[in-house]
Amino acid sequence: MTQEKLYIWGERIPGNHAGSKTDVMDIHEEYTPQDLFEKYPGIWDKTTDTVGDMSGNDTMVYRQEIEHGPAGMTYEDQPFLVPYIVEGSDKAMLVCPGGAYLTKSMVNEGQHIAEMLNAAGISAYVLWYRTYPYRAPIMYIDAQRALRYLHYHAGEWGLNPDHIGIIGFSAGGNLAGVTSFVTRNKDYISAVDASYVPDEIDAVEARVTATGLIYPAIHVQGDKIVAAIAGVDIYNDPAKRDAFADQYDMRTRVQSGDAPLFICAALDDEVVPAEHIFDLAKIAKSKGVSTEVHVFAEGGHGFGGCIEEQMPQFAKDRTLVEQWKSLLTTWLNYTWK
């Protein structure tokens, strides 16, 4: 079945142009799936502090996002929402799948999450946003625009503007947190495209009344994911890398009056340190932001809807962590009661 797509931008999409992504991407169709992580790990390489050969990351992006996904070989991608509607519900969540800002996990952290929310009476809109080789703030303005799109159509779709939230996973958790606490309603578009003419949707407030961060990348200081978001040149320059990370650090942008916050992770997460969520929770509490935190002993990274089969080398026991789904939906319906 073909899923409906709601394209969030008009004819002009800031940051797009007809240039080829091969200006950055070094694609090798001969690479095996094992090569992508073992021989050419790129941002996954933990043996060095620098990022050099990105060909494995480039090839993965090509296969998943371009060859078998909605992205193109030129910088002319069209971000969209996949709606999962609960008829009669006035509640909705913008869902931001993760994927290290290289790809998007549109099933495990998209469709399965939407179905979970639907079962709790909440509509969901799964966001496909622009990622590598696009650079920040492109992904952040896509999420900001998606929220504005939901608010713009709220009356038409029967949504209560006070019942619109955002949830993200891993890199998507970073996206959700930056959208909630950093970009807010600020103008990031003019820095990308000075000739862009704002439309009616751009005038709408990008507001949330609930923020869910699931095994999120709370911050990117020293993290090689910066190479995917900002570029290898930025990551390999320590001063520029630190400045970029500081610019989008959600921990320093939490304000009194921000939306209630739900955070969860597993302590055996080998990708994103779970202890980082305590930093954000402590800061949120100091600002008077209602915060609920759940940390599980086991579950690893990327558990999402806890439905998909796991790769044997990364398999974790999900018995404990599967509780996060009912905890999240209970929290949401309580927050919006």
C-alpha positions in Angstrom: 0.0 0.0 0.0 1.3 3.4 -0.9 1.5 5.8 2.0 0.2 9.3 1.7 2.8 12.0 1.8 2.2 15.6 2.9 4.9 17.8 1.4 5.7 20.5 4.0 7.3 23.1 1.7 5.9 25.1 -1.2 7.4 25.4 -4.6 10.6 27.0 -3.1 12.5 24.8 -0.6 15.2 26.7 1.1 18.6 25.1 0.8 17.8 23.2 -2.4 19.6 23.5 -5.7 20.3 21.4 -8.8 23.9 20.5 -7.8 24.9 16.9 -7.6 25.5 15.2 -4.3 28.5 13.5 -5.8 30.3 16.8 -5.0 30.6 15.3 -1.5 29.6 11.6 -1.8 32.1 8.9 -2.8 29.8 6.0 -3.7 31.1 2.4 -4.2 28.5 0.0 -5.4 30.9 -2.9 -4.9 31.0 -2.5 -1.1 29.3 -5.3 0.9 27.1 -4.5 3.9 30.0 -5.6 6.1 32.4 -3.2 4.4 30.2 -0.3 5.4 30.8 -0.8 9.1 34.1 -2.8 9.2 36.4 -1.5 6.4 35.0 2.0 5.8 33.1 2.9 9.0 33.5 6.7 8.7 31.7 8.3 11.6 31.4 5.0 13.3 35.2 4.6 13.6 36.2 4.7 17.2 39.9 4.0 16.6 40.8 7.6 15.8 39.6 11.1 16.7 39.6 12.3 13.1 37.2 11.5 10.2 38.7 10.7 6.9 37.2 8.2 4.5 33.4 8.6 4.4 32.9 6.3 1.5 31.1 3.7 3.6 28.7 6.2 5.0 28.3 7.7 1.5 27.4 4.3 0.0 25.0 3.5 2.8 23.2 6.8 2.3 23.1 6.2 -1.5 21.6 2.7 -1.0 19.0 3.5 1.7 18.1 7.1 0.9 18.5 7.4 -2.9 18.5 4.0 -4.5 15.7 2.6 -2.2 14.3 5.8 -0.7 12.8 9.1 -1.7 16.0 11.2 -1.9 17.6 12.1 -5.2 21.1 12.5 -6.6 20.7 16.3 -6.6 20.0 18.7 -3.7 16.3 18.8 -4.7 14.8 16.6 -2.0 11.2 17.3 -0.8 10.6 16.8 2.9 7.3 15.3 3.8 5.1 13.9 6.5 3.4 10.5 6.5 0.1 10.9 8.4 -1.3 8.2 10.7 -4.7 9.6 11.7 -7.0 8.8 14.6 -10.4 10.0 13.5 -11.9 12.4 16.1 -8.7 12.9 18.0 -7.5 16.4 18.7 -4.0 15.2 19.7 -1.0 14.8 17.4 2.7 14.0 17.6 5.4 14.9 15.1 7.6 11.8 14.9 11.3 12.3 14.0 13.0 9.0 13.2 16.8 8.6 13.8 19.6 7.4 11.6 22.7 9.4 12.6 21.7 12.2 10.3 22.7 9.9 7.5 19.4 7.9 7.0 16.0 7.7 8.6 14.5 4.7 10.3 11.0 5.3 8.9 9.6 1.9 10.1 11.2 1.0 13.5 11.2 4.7 14.6 8.4 5.9 12.4 5.6 3.6 11.4 5.8 1.5 14.5 5.8 4.5 16.7 2.8 6.0 14.9 0.8 2.8 15.3 1.7 2.8 19.0 0.4 6.4 19.3 -2.7 5.7 17.3 -3.6 2.8 19.7 -3.5 5.4 22.5 -5.8 7.7 20.6 -3.1 10.1 19.3 -2.6 10.9 15.6 1.0 10.9 14.4 2.9 12.5 11.5 6.2 10.9 10.7 8.7 13.3 9.3 11.1 12.5 6.4 13.6 15.3 6.6 16.8 16.3 4.7 20.0 14.8 6.0 23.6 14.1 4.8 25.0 15.4 2.5 22.8 18.4 3.4 24.3 20.5 6.2 22.8 22.2 9.3 20.6 24.0 9.7 18.7 22.3 6.9 17.4 19.4 9.0 16.4 21.8 11.8 14.4 24.1 9.6 12.6 21.0 8.1 11.4 20.0 11.6 10.6 23.6 12.5 8.6 23.9 9.2 6.8 20.5 10.0 5.5 21.9 13.3 4.3 25.1 11.6 2.6 22.9 9.0 0.7 21.0 11.7 -0.3 24.2 13.5 -1.3 25.9 10.2 -3.7 23.0 9.4 -4.8 22.4 13.0 -8.3 23.9 12.5 -8.9 22.1 9.3 -7.7 18.7 10.7 -9.5 19.1 14.1 -6.3 19.4 16.1 -6.0 21.3 19.3 -3.0 23.6 19.1 -2.3 22.8 22.8 -2.2 19.1 22.0 0.7 19.1 19.4 4.0 17.6 20.5 7.2 16.2 19.1 9.1 12.9 19.7 12.4 11.8 18.3 14.8 8.9 18.5 18.6 8.9 18.6 19.6 11.6 16.0 15.9 12.2 15.7 15.9 12.8 19.4 18.6 15.4 18.9 16.4 16.9 16.1 13.3 17.0 18.4 15.3 18.5 21.3 17.0 21.2 19.1 13.6 22.0 17.6 12.0 22.3 21.1 14.7 24.2 22.8 17.0 25.9 20.3 15.4 26.8 17.0 12.0 27.5 18.5 10.6 30.3 16.3 13.9 31.9 15.3 14.7 32.6 11.7 17.3 30.0 10.4 16.1 30.1 6.8 17.6 33.4 5.8 21.1 32.1 6.7 20.5 29.3 4.2 18.6 31.1 1.5 18.5 34.9 1.7 16.2 35.2 -1.3 13.5 32.9 0.1 10.2 34.6 0.5 8.3 33.4 3.6 4.7 32.2 3.1 1.7 31.9 5.4 3.0 28.8 7.1 6.3 30.4 8.0 4.3 33.0 10.0 2.8 30.3 12.3 4.4 29.5 15.6 6.5 26.3 15.8 5.2 25.4 19.3 5.0 22.1 21.2 3.3 21.2 24.4 5.0 17.9 24.9 8.6 16.7 24.0 9.6 13.1 23.9 13.3 12.2 23.6 14.1 8.5 23.2 17.7 7.4 23.5 18.5 10.9 22.2 21.8 12.5 21.3 21.5 15.2 23.9 24.5 17.0 22.6 27.2 16.4 19.9 30.3 17.7 21.6 33.2 15.6 20.3 30.9 13.3 18.5 31.7 12.2 14.9 28.0 12.8 14.0 29.1 16.4 13.6 30.7 15.2 10.3 27.3 14.2 9.0 25.5 17.3 10.2 28.1 20.0 9.6 30.7 18.4 7.4 34.0 16.7 7.7 35.8 20.0 7.5 34.0 21.3 10.5 34.5 18.1 12.5 38.2 17.9 11.9 38.8 21.5 13.0 38.4 21.4 16.9 37.5 25.0 17.3 34.9 24.9 14.6 33.6 21.6 15.9 33.1 22.9 19.4 31.5 26.1 18.1 29.0 24.1 16.1 28.2 21.8 19.0 27.7 24.8 21.3 25.4 26.5 18.8 22.9 23.6 18.9 23.3 22.5 22.5 19.8 22.0 23.8 21.1 21.9 27.5 21.9 25.6 27.4 18.6 26.7 25.8 16.0 25.2 28.2 13.7 28.0 29.5 11.1 28.3 32.2 7.7 27.6 30.8 8.9 25.0 28.2 6.7 22.0 27.4 6.7 19.0 29.6 9.6 16.6 28.8 9.8 12.8 28.6 13.2 11.1 28.3 14.1 7.5 28.3 17.2 5.3 27.4 18.9 2.1 28.4 22.1 2.0 30.4 23.7 -0.6 28.1 23.4 1.8 25.1 26.7 1.6 23.3 26.0 4.4 20.8 24.8 7.3 22.8 25.8 7.5 26.5 22.6 7.2 28.5 24.0 9.3 31.4 23.7 12.4 29.2 19.9 12.4 29.8 20.5 13.1 33.4 22.2 16.4 32.5 19.2 17.6 30.6 16.7 16.4 33.2 18.6 18.2 35.9 18.7 21.4 33.9 15.0 21.1 33.0 14.1 20.6 36.7 16.1 23.7 37.6 14.0 25.7 35.1 10.7 24.3 36.5 10.0 22.2 33.4 7.9 19.1 34.2 10.2 16.2 33.4 9.7 12.4 33.4 12.8 10.2 33.1 13.0 6.4 32.6 16.3 4.6 32.5 16.3 0.8 31.8 19.1 -1.6 32.7 18.9 -3.3 29.3 17.6 -2.5 25.9 20.6 -1.1 24.0 20.3 1.5 21.3 17.6 1.8 18.6 14.9 -0.3 20.3 12.2 1.9 18.8 8.9 0.2 18.7 10.5 -3.1 20.0 9.0 -4.9 17.0 11.7 -5.3 14.3 14.2 -8.2 14.4 17.6 -7.1 15.7 21.0 -7.6 14.0 22.6 -10.5 15.9 25.8 -8.6 16.8 23.7 -5.8 18.3 20.9 -7.8 19.8 19.7 -6.8 23.3 17.0 -8.2 25.7 14.0 -5.9 25.3 11.9 -7.3 28.1 12.5 -4.3 30.4 12.7 -1.5 27.9 9.5 -2.4 26.0 7.7 -0.7 28.9 8.7 2.7 27.5 5.8 2.6 25.1 3.0 2.4 27.7 4.9 4.9 29.9 5.1 7.4 27.1 1.4 7.2 26.0 0.2 7.3 29.6 2.4 10.4 30.2 1.1 12.0 27.0 -2.5 11.5 27.7 -2.0 12.7 31.3 -0.1 15.8 30.1 -2.9 16.6 27.6 -5.9 15.6 29.9 
